[in-house]
Amino acid sequence: MAAPLTYPNQTATTATSDQLPQVTEPRNQGMPLDLNWVLSAQANTSAIERRAASLPARRSVKKAHQAAWLLRAVTCIDLTTLSGDDTARRVERLCAKARQPVAPQLLEALGMGPITTGAVCVYHEMIPAARKALEGTNIPIAAVSTGFPAGLSPFELRLREIEMSVAEGATEIDIVISRRHVLSGNWQALYDEMKAMRAACGEAHVKAILATGELGSLRNVARASLVCMMAGADFIKTSTGKESVNATLPVSLVMIRAIRDYYDRTGLRIGYKPAGGISKAKDAITYLALMKEELGDRWTRPDLFRFGASSLLNDIERQLEHHVTGYYSAGYRHATS
C-alpha cells in the first residue's frame, strides 16, 4: 500500500461529498466601471507565450506528489455534459461519477477518504435530473445559460433563462458574454450586460464565459476579464468548449493576472475556470502549477478553481491506477457516461 498522501501545503485529507470545502470568501459585489483601468490593460503577446511555453518543461511532479496533485484536480472538475442528445439517464450516470469519481479501492490504496468532483454542469433542461441524482450531497449544480454557446438570443430571454435555472435548483450559472461588445470596444455595454446577469443570478454564483478564442487578441481578453469582474462575476471562464480554440496557457496567464490585479486592488478573490481541450492528467497538473505560481495555493481549491472537462477525469483515474499498480488500465474502464 502506498504511503498516505496529502495535498501540497495541506495536512487534511480530501473532503467527502457531505463535507466539501465551504466557500468562505466574501462574494464579489462588483464596483463602478473604471475605464482608465480597463484601457490601461495591455498584453505583451511574445512574453506571455514564452512564459506559458516554459511552464510544462519546468514544472514536473512525480510519484506520490503527482498522485496528490491529481486528486486535487479531481475535486476541481466541473463534470460536464452539454450535448444535444443528453438524456436524464446520461445525467444520472454523470452524477453518479461525480459522487464517486475515483474507484474506492484506489482511494484506499492511496490512503485517502472519499472525494467528489467540484460540480456537475448541464443544460437547463437537465437540472431536475441532476438535482434528483445529487440529492443528499453538497455537489453544486452548474447550468449553462444566456443562449449558450453563442449568447445571441434576446437579452430579456437570456435574463429569464438565468432566473429559471436558479429556480430549478442551479447554484452556479455559467453565462456567455456578447463577444461583439469586446470586439467593438463597447466596455460600458459589456459591463451593463454582466451586471444585469449577475443580478439575475441572485445567490447563485456566476461564471462569466469570455469565449476567448473569438475575442481577437490577448489585450481584449485582459480587458474583458477586468470588466466582468468589475460587474460582479464570481468566476471568469475561458470558453464554452464549442469554439475552435478553447483554453490555452497564454490565455490563462492573461486571465489569471487580471484576477491578481483585481485582488490587489479590491482584496476580493475571483475564481478561474479553463474549459475545453483539457483532457490529459499532465495538462491538469500544468494548470494547477500555473495557478499556484501566479496566485498561490488558495487558488488551487474548488471554490476558486475549476476545470470544465469530462474526459480529463478518465485519464486522471488511469494515472492513479498506474501509480498504485504499476499498470495502465484500458480507458473504457473509467467511462464517465
C-alpha positions as CSV (number, residue, x, y, z in Angstrom):
1,M,0.0,0.0,0.0
2,A,1.3,3.4,-0.9
3,A,2.0,5.9,1.9
4,P,-0.8,8.2,2.8
5,L,-0.9,11.3,0.6
6,T,-1.6,14.9,1.5
7,Y,-2.2,17.9,-0.7
8,P,0.6,20.4,-1.2
9,N,0.8,22.7,1.9
10,Q,-2.2,20.9,3.4
11,T,-2.4,18.1,6.0
12,A,-6.1,17.3,5.9
13,T,-7.4,14.6,3.6
14,T,-9.9,15.3,0.8
15,A,-13.4,16.3,1.9
16,T,-16.2,13.8,1.4
17,S,-19.3,14.6,-0.6
18,D,-21.0,15.7,2.6
19,Q,-18.2,17.8,3.8
20,L,-17.0,19.7,0.7
21,P,-14.8,22.8,1.2
22,Q,-17.2,25.6,2.1
23,V,-16.9,28.9,0.4
24,T,-15.6,31.4,3.0
25,E,-14.6,34.1,0.6
26,P,-16.8,37.3,0.5
27,R,-18.7,37.4,-2.8
28,N,-17.6,39.9,-5.4
29,Q,-20.3,42.7,-5.3
30,G,-18.5,44.4,-8.2
31,M,-17.5,48.1,-8.5
32,P,-18.2,51.0,-10.8
33,L,-16.7,50.6,-14.2
34,D,-13.2,52.1,-14.2
35,L,-12.4,52.7,-17.9
36,N,-8.9,54.1,-17.1
37,W,-8.0,50.8,-15.5
38,V,-9.6,48.8,-18.3
39,L,-7.9,50.8,-21.2
40,S,-4.6,50.6,-19.4
41,A,-4.6,46.8,-19.6
42,Q,-2.1,45.6,-22.2
43,A,-0.7,42.2,-23.2
44,N,2.8,41.5,-24.4
45,T,2.0,38.5,-26.6
46,S,5.6,37.3,-27.2
47,A,6.4,37.5,-23.4
48,I,3.2,35.8,-22.5
49,E,3.8,32.9,-25.0
50,R,7.4,32.4,-23.7
51,R,6.2,32.2,-20.1
52,A,3.4,29.8,-21.0
53,A,5.7,27.6,-23.1
54,S,8.2,27.3,-20.3
55,L,5.8,26.1,-17.7
56,P,5.3,22.4,-18.7
57,A,9.0,21.8,-19.0
58,R,9.9,23.5,-15.7
59,R,7.2,22.0,-13.5
60,S,7.2,18.2,-13.3
61,V,6.0,16.3,-10.3
62,K,6.4,12.5,-9.9
63,K,5.1,9.6,-7.9
64,A,3.3,10.5,-4.6
65,H,3.4,14.2,-5.3
66,Q,1.9,13.7,-8.7
67,A,-0.9,11.5,-7.3
68,A,-1.7,14.2,-4.7
69,W,-2.0,16.9,-7.3
70,L,-4.2,14.6,-9.5
71,L,-6.5,14.1,-6.6
72,R,-6.7,17.8,-6.1
73,A,-7.5,18.2,-9.8
74,V,-10.4,15.7,-9.5
75,T,-12.0,17.9,-6.8
76,C,-11.8,20.9,-9.1
77,I,-13.5,19.3,-12.1
78,D,-16.9,20.6,-13.3
79,L,-18.1,17.2,-14.7
80,T,-19.9,18.3,-17.8
81,T,-22.4,17.0,-20.4
82,L,-23.6,19.6,-23.0
83,S,-24.8,17.6,-25.9
84,G,-27.9,17.8,-28.0
85,D,-28.6,14.2,-27.3
86,D,-28.4,14.5,-23.5
87,T,-31.0,12.4,-21.6
88,A,-31.9,12.2,-17.9
89,R,-30.3,8.8,-17.8
90,R,-27.0,10.2,-19.1
91,V,-27.1,12.9,-16.5
92,E,-27.8,10.4,-13.7
93,R,-24.7,8.4,-14.7
94,L,-22.7,11.6,-14.8
95,C,-23.9,12.5,-11.3
96,A,-23.0,9.0,-10.0
97,K,-19.5,9.6,-11.3
98,A,-19.4,13.0,-9.7
99,R,-20.3,11.4,-6.3
100,Q,-17.6,8.7,-6.7
101,P,-15.1,9.9,-9.3
102,V,-12.3,7.6,-8.3
103,A,-12.7,3.9,-7.5
104,P,-12.8,3.3,-3.7
105,Q,-10.1,0.7,-3.9
106,L,-7.7,3.3,-5.5
107,L,-8.5,5.8,-2.8
108,E,-8.0,3.2,-0.1
109,A,-4.6,2.3,-1.6
110,L,-3.7,6.0,-1.7
111,G,-4.7,6.4,2.0
112,M,-7.5,8.8,1.0
113,G,-11.1,9.2,2.1
114,P,-14.0,9.7,-0.4
115,I,-13.8,12.7,-2.8
116,T,-16.2,14.3,-5.2
117,T,-15.9,16.5,-8.3
118,G,-16.3,20.2,-7.9
119,A,-19.7,20.4,-9.6
120,V,-21.9,18.9,-12.4
121,C,-22.6,21.2,-15.4
122,V,-25.6,20.7,-17.6
123,Y,-28.2,22.4,-19.7
124,H,-31.2,23.9,-18.1
125,E,-33.5,21.1,-19.1
126,M,-31.3,18.6,-17.3
127,I,-31.3,20.4,-13.9
128,P,-34.2,18.3,-12.4
129,A,-32.4,15.1,-13.3
130,A,-29.1,16.4,-11.8
131,R,-30.9,17.7,-8.7
132,K,-32.5,14.3,-8.0
133,A,-29.3,12.4,-8.7
134,L,-27.2,14.6,-6.4
135,E,-29.7,14.7,-3.5
136,G,-28.0,14.3,-0.2
137,T,-24.7,15.8,-1.4
138,N,-23.2,19.2,-1.4
139,I,-22.1,18.9,-5.0
140,P,-23.1,22.1,-6.9
141,I,-25.3,22.0,-10.0
142,A,-23.9,24.4,-12.6
143,A,-26.2,25.4,-15.6
144,V,-25.1,27.0,-18.8
145,S,-27.4,29.8,-19.6
146,T,-27.9,33.1,-21.6
147,G,-28.3,31.5,-25.0
148,F,-25.3,29.2,-24.6
149,P,-23.0,28.9,-26.6
150,A,-23.4,31.9,-28.9
151,G,-25.2,34.3,-26.5
152,L,-27.2,35.8,-29.3
153,S,-30.8,35.3,-28.1
154,P,-32.8,38.3,-27.0
155,F,-31.4,39.9,-23.8
156,E,-34.6,39.6,-21.8
157,L,-34.8,35.9,-22.7
158,R,-31.2,35.4,-21.5
159,L,-32.0,37.0,-18.1
160,R,-35.2,34.9,-17.8
161,E,-33.2,31.8,-18.6
162,I,-30.9,32.6,-15.7
163,E,-33.8,33.1,-13.3
164,M,-35.5,29.9,-14.4
165,S,-32.3,27.8,-13.9
166,V,-31.8,29.3,-10.4
167,A,-35.5,28.5,-9.6
168,E,-34.9,24.9,-10.8
169,G,-32.0,24.4,-8.3
170,A,-28.9,25.5,-10.1
171,T,-26.4,27.0,-7.6
172,E,-23.9,28.1,-10.2
173,I,-24.7,29.8,-13.6
174,D,-22.2,29.7,-16.5
175,I,-23.2,32.7,-18.7
176,V,-21.8,33.8,-22.0
177,I,-20.9,37.4,-22.8
178,S,-21.7,39.2,-26.1
179,R,-18.5,39.0,-28.0
180,R,-19.4,42.0,-30.1
181,H,-19.1,44.3,-27.2
182,V,-15.5,43.3,-26.7
183,L,-14.7,43.4,-30.5
184,S,-16.2,46.9,-30.8
185,G,-14.6,48.1,-27.6
186,N,-18.0,48.9,-26.0
187,W,-16.9,48.2,-22.5
188,Q,-19.9,50.1,-20.9
189,A,-22.3,47.7,-22.8
190,L,-20.4,44.7,-21.6
191,Y,-20.4,46.0,-18.0
192,D,-24.1,46.7,-18.1
193,E,-24.9,43.3,-19.5
194,M,-22.7,41.4,-17.0
195,K,-24.1,43.4,-14.1
196,A,-27.7,42.6,-15.1
197,M,-26.8,38.9,-15.4
198,R,-25.1,38.9,-12.0
199,A,-28.3,40.4,-10.5
200,A,-30.5,37.8,-12.2
201,C,-28.3,35.0,-10.6
202,G,-29.2,36.2,-7.0
203,E,-27.5,33.9,-4.6
204,A,-26.2,31.6,-7.3
205,H,-22.6,32.1,-8.2
206,V,-21.9,33.3,-11.8
207,K,-19.1,32.2,-14.1
208,A,-18.6,34.6,-17.0
209,I,-17.6,32.8,-20.2
210,L,-15.4,35.1,-22.3
211,A,-15.1,32.7,-25.4
212,T,-11.5,33.9,-25.6
213,G,-10.9,32.2,-29.0
214,E,-13.3,34.7,-30.5
215,L,-12.1,37.9,-28.9
216,G,-9.3,38.7,-31.4
217,S,-6.4,39.5,-29.1
218,L,-4.9,38.8,-25.7
219,R,-5.4,42.5,-24.9
220,N,-9.1,42.1,-25.4
221,V,-9.0,39.1,-23.1
222,A,-7.4,41.1,-20.4
223,R,-9.8,44.0,-20.7
224,A,-12.9,41.8,-20.9
225,S,-11.7,39.9,-17.8
226,L,-11.5,43.1,-15.8
227,V,-14.9,44.4,-17.0
228,C,-16.6,41.2,-16.0
229,M,-15.0,41.2,-12.5
230,M,-16.0,44.9,-12.1
231,A,-19.5,43.9,-12.9
232,G,-19.6,41.2,-10.2
233,A,-18.5,37.9,-11.8
234,D,-17.6,35.3,-9.2
235,F,-15.5,33.3,-11.8
236,I,-14.1,34.1,-15.2
237,K,-14.0,31.2,-17.7
238,T,-12.2,30.8,-20.9
239,S,-14.6,29.1,-23.2
240,T,-17.8,27.4,-23.9
241,G,-15.9,24.4,-25.2
242,K,-17.7,24.8,-28.5
243,E,-15.3,27.3,-30.1
244,S,-12.5,26.2,-32.5
245,V,-9.9,27.5,-29.9
246,N,-10.7,26.9,-26.2
247,A,-8.5,27.0,-23.1
248,T,-4.8,27.7,-23.7
249,L,-1.9,28.5,-21.3
250,P,-1.3,32.0,-22.8
251,V,-5.0,33.0,-22.4
252,S,-5.0,31.5,-18.9
253,L,-1.9,33.5,-17.9
254,V,-3.6,36.8,-19.1
255,M,-6.9,36.0,-17.2
256,I,-5.0,34.9,-14.1
257,R,-3.0,38.1,-14.0
258,A,-6.2,40.1,-14.4
259,I,-7.6,38.2,-11.4
260,R,-4.4,39.0,-9.5
261,D,-4.7,42.7,-10.3
262,Y,-8.3,42.8,-9.2
263,Y,-7.3,41.1,-5.9
264,D,-4.5,43.6,-5.3
265,R,-6.9,46.5,-5.8
266,T,-10.0,45.2,-4.1
267,G,-8.9,42.3,-1.8
268,L,-11.5,40.1,-3.5
269,R,-10.6,36.6,-4.8
270,I,-12.2,35.8,-8.2
271,G,-12.3,32.2,-9.4
272,Y,-10.9,30.9,-12.7
273,K,-12.2,28.1,-15.0
274,P,-10.3,26.9,-18.1
275,A,-12.7,24.9,-20.3
276,G,-12.4,22.9,-23.4
277,G,-9.4,20.9,-24.7
278,I,-8.1,19.8,-21.3
279,S,-8.2,16.0,-21.4
280,K,-4.8,14.8,-20.1
281,A,-3.7,14.5,-16.5
282,K,-0.4,16.1,-17.2
283,D,-2.2,19.2,-18.5
284,A,-4.3,19.4,-15.3
285,I,-1.1,19.5,-13.3
286,T,0.3,22.2,-15.5
287,Y,-2.7,24.4,-15.0
288,L,-2.6,23.8,-11.2
289,A,1.1,24.7,-11.2
290,L,0.3,27.9,-13.1
291,M,-2.4,28.8,-10.5
292,K,-0.1,28.1,-7.6
293,E,2.8,30.1,-9.1
294,E,0.7,33.1,-10.1
295,L,-1.9,33.3,-7.4
296,G,-0.9,30.9,-4.6
297,D,-2.2,27.7,-3.2
298,R,-5.5,29.3,-2.2
299,W,-6.5,29.4,-5.8
300,T,-6.0,25.7,-6.4
301,R,-9.1,24.7,-4.4
302,P,-12.6,24.1,-5.9
303,D,-14.2,27.3,-4.7
304,L,-11.7,29.3,-6.7
305,F,-10.6,27.0,-9.5
306,R,-12.5,24.6,-11.8
307,F,-11.7,22.6,-14.9
308,G,-14.5,22.5,-17.5
309,A,-14.0,18.9,-18.6
310,S,-15.2,15.3,-18.5
311,S,-12.7,13.2,-20.4
312,L,-10.0,14.6,-18.1
313,L,-11.3,12.5,-15.3
314,N,-10.8,9.3,-17.3
315,D,-7.1,10.0,-17.8
316,I,-6.6,11.0,-14.2
317,E,-8.1,7.8,-12.9
318,R,-5.9,5.8,-15.3
319,Q,-2.8,7.6,-14.0
320,L,-3.8,7.0,-10.4
321,E,-4.2,3.3,-11.1
322,H,-0.8,3.2,-12.7
323,H,0.7,4.8,-9.6
324,V,-0.9,2.2,-7.4
325,T,-0.4,-0.9,-9.5
326,G,2.3,-0.1,-12.0
327,Y,0.0,-0.9,-14.9
328,Y,-2.2,1.2,-17.1
329,S,-5.8,0.1,-17.4
330,A,-8.0,0.3,-20.5
331,G,-9.7,3.7,-20.9
332,Y,-13.1,2.2,-21.2
333,R,-12.9,1.1,-17.5
334,H,-13.2,4.7,-16.4
335,A,-16.0,6.0,-18.6
336,T,-18.0,9.0,-17.3
337,S,-21.3,8.3,-19.0
